[in-house]
Amino acid sequence: MVLRCRDLGETDRLVTLYSREHGKQQAVARGVRRAASRRAGSLQPFAHLRCLVARGRTLDVIAQVELLNSFAKLRDDLTLLTWAGHILELVDAAAGEGDRGASFPLLLAALHLLAGGADPELTARAFELRHLSAAGLEPELTICCRCGGPLGDQGELRFNPAEGGAICAACGKTSGDRLLRRGILATMLYLKDADLRQVDRLVVSARDRAELEALLRAYLEFHLDRPLRSLAFLDTLREQEH
Ligand SMILES: [Zn+2]
């Protein structure tokens, strides 16, 4: 899968790939920006490829490319494209040295669902939770991450991104805590564990979607240590709709 590309020199393109076998890697596509190159269309974000990468002295080189799916449908609609871009951005951000492609099947499944008309927001939320697990950054949602005790069924729960997840009612409130309504917690647990194809059967109100996004965004931005550009762009798109 092509995560991103940038121009290199006069005619080349530097491509960031994510594969089942090697995780994230960079390789150069030589001569791909020449007018006659037939590979240019295959080497762009979202392209699912079968490719042969040759070891180079400084940079690996893409020797052969077979396009399996360009996911052209994702480009039909700017909002859909931005949600899909958010998914690629997360893979790019959280694929560390030890990542040998653990999120690849999930990435491919999520893009197929988005292209097939699934709810992009819930699909992306489910992807966020599962990708965090694959990257070893899963939020704690079943016990209190401050005292290690059960979350119980009484009192107000909190969520603290820096501490790693849910906080029980008995632990009280500190400055970084956000309110975690029990309905939001249940939605998170469903999105994390249900079959990805079933997540958009869930009915989630606009208010719950906004709270879910705020909590997960704070968690992702803290643990990936960067602002999420696609989500910021989605804010702009939403403002324009109103
Ligand atoms: Zn606690």
Residues whose N, C-alpha, C, O or C-beta is under 5 A from the ligand:
A	BS01	ZN	C144 R146 C147 G148 I167 C168 C171
